[in-house]
Amino acid sequence: MGHPSSTTARRVRWLVPAVLLLIWLAIGGALGPYAGKLGEVATNDQASFLPRSAESTRVIDAQRAFSREEALPLIVVWTAKGGDGPVGEEQRDDATRALASLAGGQGITGQPSPAIASRDGKALQGVVQLRPTLGDELPSTLDDVRRAAAQVPGTTAQLAGPAASQADLSEAFSGVDGLLLLVAVVTVLVILLLVYRSLLLPFVIILGAMFALGLAGGVVYPLADHDVVRVDGQVQGILSILVIGAATDYALLLSARYREELSRGPDRMRAMWTAWRRSLGAISASTATVALGLLALLLSDLTNTRALGPVGAIGIVCALLSTLTFLPAALVLLGRAAYWPTKPRPGETAAAGAGVWRRIAGLVDRHPRRVWSLALLGLLAGAAFAPTLNSKGVPLDEVFVNDAPSVAAQKTLSAHFPGGSGNPAIVIAGAGKAEQVVAAAHGVDGVARAAPTSDSGRPGGRPKVVDGRVRIEVTLRAAADSDAAKAAVRDLRGAVHAVPGAGALVGGYTAQQYDTQQTAEHDRKIIVPVVLAVIVVILIGLLRSLPVPAVLVATVALNFAATLGVSALVFEHLFGFTGTDASVPLYGFVFLVALGVDYNIFLMSRVREESHRHGVRRGVLLGLTSTGGVITSAGVVLAATFAALGVIPLAFLVQIAFIVSFGVLLDTLVVRSLLVPALVRDAGPRIWWPGSLSRRPDPSDPPR
């Protein structure tokens, strides 16, 4: 019989993982639902995407004074049914009556405008002002407007303007809570089952990822509810993908190391402790690079970009906590059964796919300079096209990748009315200088008309004066999303700012797009160096070397440039995008550089460990062979997870999905598998300067 004290110790030792498992089950049960409730505290209005200090943002604030309740314009457009025919006076009168019948209806504020005919006589338009706080009631209000508009005989009615766009945006984000999560989880599960040929391990990993997402939702929900952090549909979708991808990556690294240790001895508790301790540095450093990289987004002046910083960092930390507590507890309790039917055997040395990685390692060992030269040339070729990526914004007709009704209506509106109809520039100016400001606006090339709004909220009539200021609507000749319209707004600002004492501010849709573009360019100049500096400091602390961090950061930056180059070609020639959202390059940089460094951290921390035992040359080969399979699997999983963002029919998320997915695969298969190992192998021990490895003779390297 065993000694009573040893029996007690064994019981206590097994009690710890059991308690951890119960704690996570409680967390999942209590906080899990909050991951699906973030939509309740999400804000998807236009202000969510604007710069804090931009002139167009100040105009939004100033406009609130012109109405007791801020209004959201909805534009009704009528065209002749079945063709290109004219609309008559009788139909215009019917349209005006249809608009008037909406006054006082659900969600409608103020008096709808009368119907106005286009110059070509082939279309009518009218404006209905809606309450912007409608929320879930917005679709039913739009249905009421559609029913009224359909009463005009011989015409087809469409809905355009900010209210219609917001309804389509809400519809697009409606899949964030369910469809996106389902696609991501199923994709990851299928890949894990195919790669690891284990029936139980993939479900354990997915469960850990879902617990991490539930914990993140439980933390973010009350913070968003109390306005500590801001959540919109984009942030919500990226949070889900980021947590699932990161938690799965970290879990794969730890579970692979645990399998190695199980093959060396029968004690699963000792095996987990060794695997946990030796993986801790790499996983923690990886978490730090991603979390701090995301927190650098707080330096952005764009509201939704800044919002992603703390929310994403919370998600990454939750993924770390799940990996370091739930997963070890589950794997210890399951033991070798977690890997059934391919259980680790005593003395097993080859992981799945190790033969392939031995051959790759052999190639790197025999021809390091040739390998890194060819890999470098390929990346440089892709990077050469990076300057061709147009990040000046996405045209209105490309914001949605499906046939959104508001986009079709806007095309109809632009075909019959001035290009800026439905999205006029808004000028707020001193009432005493209104005439001079209107005259200055008319003198700008690209302006179709300008007039102060009256008490009815429409241009014309006696100007409405609030706090000594007037609101002037300026219709542009060019389409509101065009470069010509942005140039006109720039010139308009110069003209009205020059009116002495007017204190004029220019806003509206086109001004918002222009300000967003300018702010995004400014953000990149600040945030990119900060992220690189943070990553270099973390790598120096982890790897105890100066050249290695420089090499790793340089290679992932080159990978990012090559990815942008390939994306520019794919977006233009395959997807048909004429431009990307102004924030896409920055998002792509933060995700690709931080996540790309992750895989190099996993590789180089293992290379450093093996180099201390076997010498630098053999350390590179052993590190690449032992981590090749698991890191490649992690890369494929992360790429597939981000690709799931493509199920949300928005150009921004589709573009982010491609950039991150392609970039992660390029980093995994080329940078981490070939370029970095070949550079380290070619440089030899001096790559580890000033650490002890740089001064130690390499017994595994034959004399040259």
Secondary structure, 3 states (H helix, E strand, C coil): CCCHHHHHHHHHHHHHHHHHHHHHHHHHHHHHHHHHCHHHHECCCHHHHCECCCHHHHHHHHHHHHCCCCCEEEEEEEEECCCCCCCCHHHHHHHHHHHHCCCCCCCECCCCCCCEECCCCCEEEEEEEECCCCHHHHHHHHHHHHHHHCCCCCEEEEEECHHHHHHHHHHHHCCHHHHHHHHHHHHHHHHHHHHHCCCCHHHHHHHHHHHHHHHHHHHHHHHHHCCCCCECHHHHHHHHHHHHHHHHHHHHHHHHHHHHHHCCCCCHHHHHHHHHHHHHHHHHHHHHHHHHHHHHHHHCCEHHHHHHHHHHHHHHHHHHHHHHHHHHHHHHHHHHHHHCCCCCCCCCCCCCCHHHHHHHHHHHHHCHHHHHHHHHHHHHHHHCCHHHCCCCCCCHHHCECCCCHHHHHHHHHHHHCCCCCCCCEEEEEEHHHHHHHHHHHHCCCCEEEEEEEECCCCECCCECCECCEEEEEEEECCCCCCHHHHHHHHHHHHHHHCCCCCCCEEEEHHHHHHHHHHHHHHHHHHHHHHHHHHHHHHHHHHHCCCHHHHHHHHHHHHHHHHHHHHHHHHHHHHHCCCCCCCCHHHHHHHHHHHHHHHHHHHHHHHHHHHHHHHCHHHHHHHHHHHHHHHHHHHHHHHHHHHHHHHHCCEHHHHHHHHHHHHHHHHHHHHHHHHHHHHHHHHHHHHHHCCCHHHCCCCCCCCCC
